[in-house]
Amino acid sequence: MEKYDTGTTLELIDQLIEWYDEHSATASVGKLLDCQDKLSTLSWNLAELSGTTKEDYTYKYFIRKIEVNKTAQALIKSNAETAMNKAISRSETTNKNLIENEIKAEAAAYIADIKLKQVNRILSVMSQRISHAKKLFELNQYIEN
């Protein structure tokens, strides 16, 4: 449940946003619409990625919780530890790799979620830019006629 392809989707999103940043003031309405269409499609892929990373994080969270508790119970049963707090603390040390995996999964989920929100904001700005460009085009057509 660990691997999710972030490379292609995020790279394409970055390329489109860079293009938009450089050309938004001078690009034709058609080019802006093309960019918006591509970014909207990639936004769908990013939403799916965000969901997958959240699912992975939740999975790792519960695996960690279960393993830490199982190890703590085993320590108490074997009389290696008598206090539950000490047993949990020692158990967390024993299961350090599970905690690290959970933290990495949580970070990936947050990154995907933040990028998705930002892409949606950029799409909103694009819509405003396209509407403005259309109005200017219509105004120029009206003035010329």
C-alpha positions as semicolon CSV with decimal commas, in nm:
position;residue;x (nm);y (nm);z (nm)
1;M;0,000;0,000;0,000
2;E;0,305;0,224;0,000
3;K;0,392;0,329;-0,353
4;Y;0,203;0,603;-0,530
5;D;0,322;0,774;-0,846
6;T;0,365;1,139;-0,765
7;G;0,630;1,211;-1,025
8;T;0,443;1,239;-1,351
9;T;0,132;1,416;-1,223
10;L;0,322;1,667;-1,010
11;E;0,582;1,732;-1,282
12;L;0,312;1,803;-1,540
13;I;0,129;2,029;-1,297
14;D;0,450;2,220;-1,227
15;Q;0,516;2,261;-1,601
16;L;0,167;2,394;-1,667
17;I;0,180;2,635;-1,374
18;E;0,521;2,762;-1,488
19;W;0,385;2,812;-1,840
20;Y;0,081;2,993;-1,706
21;D;0,297;3,214;-1,486
22;E;0,513;3,315;-1,783
23;H;0,238;3,354;-2,046
24;S;-0,086;3,438;-1,866
25;A;-0,076;3,807;-1,963
26;T;-0,003;3,750;-2,332
27;A;-0,151;3,408;-2,420
28;S;-0,458;3,378;-2,638
29;V;-0,787;3,267;-2,489
30;G;-0,748;2,935;-2,672
31;K;-0,407;2,868;-2,519
32;L;-0,534;2,964;-2,174
33;L;-0,830;2,729;-2,218
34;D;-0,597;2,447;-2,327
35;C;-0,380;2,503;-2,020
36;Q;-0,689;2,515;-1,797
37;D;-0,824;2,191;-1,946
38;K;-0,496;2,008;-1,891
39;L;-0,459;2,142;-1,538
40;S;-0,820;2,045;-1,457
41;T;-0,754;1,689;-1,570
42;L;-0,434;1,673;-1,368
43;S;-0,625;1,813;-1,071
44;W;-0,845;1,503;-1,090
45;N;-0,533;1,284;-1,085
46;L;-0,395;1,484;-0,794
47;A;-0,721;1,440;-0,602
48;E;-0,693;1,066;-0,653
49;L;-0,331;1,079;-0,537
50;S;-0,435;1,279;-0,231
51;G;-0,693;1,016;-0,143
52;T;-0,443;0,734;-0,191
53;T;-0,184;0,902;0,031
54;K;-0,445;0,964;0,302
55;E;-0,550;0,601;0,284
56;D;-0,186;0,492;0,312
57;Y;-0,130;0,720;0,609
58;T;-0,440;0,588;0,788
59;Y;-0,328;0,230;0,723
60;K;0,020;0,296;0,863
61;Y;-0,123;0,481;1,160
62;F;-0,334;0,183;1,267
63;I;-0,059;-0,070;1,197
64;R;0,172;0,132;1,420
65;K;-0,090;0,161;1,697
66;I;-0,159;-0,212;1,689
67;E;0,208;-0,312;1,688
68;V;0,302;-0,070;1,967
69;N;0,017;-0,202;2,184
70;K;0,101;-0,566;2,106
71;T;0,466;-0,511;2,197
72;A;0,370;-0,324;2,515
73;Q;0,137;-0,606;2,620
74;A;0,409;-0,861;2,551
75;L;0,654;-0,664;2,765
76;I;0,405;-0,649;3,054
77;K;0,320;-1,021;3,019
78;S;0,687;-1,116;3,027
79;N;0,734;-0,897;3,336
80;A;1,004;-0,698;3,155
81;E;0,798;-0,388;3,232
82;T;0,535;-0,342;3,497
83;A;0,410;0,010;3,422
84;M;0,203;0,055;3,108
85;N;0,361;0,395;3,029
86;K;0,711;0,247;3,041
87;A;0,600;-0,048;2,831
88;I;0,449;0,179;2,565
89;S;0,759;0,398;2,563
90;R;0,985;0,097;2,519
91;S;0,749;-0,046;2,260
92;E;0,761;0,276;2,057
93;T;1,139;0,256;2,058
94;T;1,120;-0,102;1,938
95;N;0,876;-0,007;1,660
96;K;1,064;0,306;1,548
97;N;1,053;0,208;1,179
98;L;0,672;0,189;1,187
99;I;0,658;0,537;1,338
100;E;0,895;0,671;1,071
101;N;0,684;0,514;0,795
102;E;0,372;0,669;0,943
103;I;0,534;1,013;0,955
104;K;0,647;0,986;0,592
105;A;0,298;0,879;0,483
106;E;0,141;1,165;0,678
107;A;0,377;1,415;0,514
108;A;0,295;1,279;0,167
109;A;-0,078;1,311;0,242
110;Y;-0,040;1,671;0,359
111;I;0,172;1,766;0,057
112;A;-0,077;1,617;-0,188
113;D;-0,368;1,788;-0,011
114;I;-0,197;2,129;-0,007
115;K;-0,096;2,101;-0,372
116;L;-0,452;2,006;-0,464
117;K;-0,587;2,314;-0,287
118;Q;-0,331;2,535;-0,461
119;V;-0,406;2,387;-0,804
120;N;-0,775;2,455;-0,747
121;R;-0,694;2,818;-0,659
122;I;-0,488;2,854;-0,975
123;L;-0,773;2,708;-1,178
124;S;-1,004;2,969;-1,027
125;V;-0,759;3,247;-1,117
126;M;-0,732;3,104;-1,470
127;S;-1,109;3,120;-1,507
128;Q;-1,103;3,485;-1,407
129;R;-0,816;3,555;-1,650
130;I;-1,000;3,383;-1,933
131;S;-1,320;3,577;-1,862
132;H;-1,122;3,902;-1,860
133;A;-0,946;3,813;-2,185
134;K;-1,279;3,729;-2,350
135;K;-1,425;4,063;-2,240
136;L;-1,124;4,248;-2,381
137;F;-1,153;4,057;-2,707
138;E;-1,526;4,135;-2,731
139;L;-1,459;4,500;-2,651
140;N;-1,193;4,520;-2,922
141;Q;-1,431;4,357;-3,172
142;Y;-1,702;4,608;-3,080
143;I;-1,466;4,904;-3,116
144;E;-1,336;4,784;-3,454
145;N;-1,690;4,746;-3,593
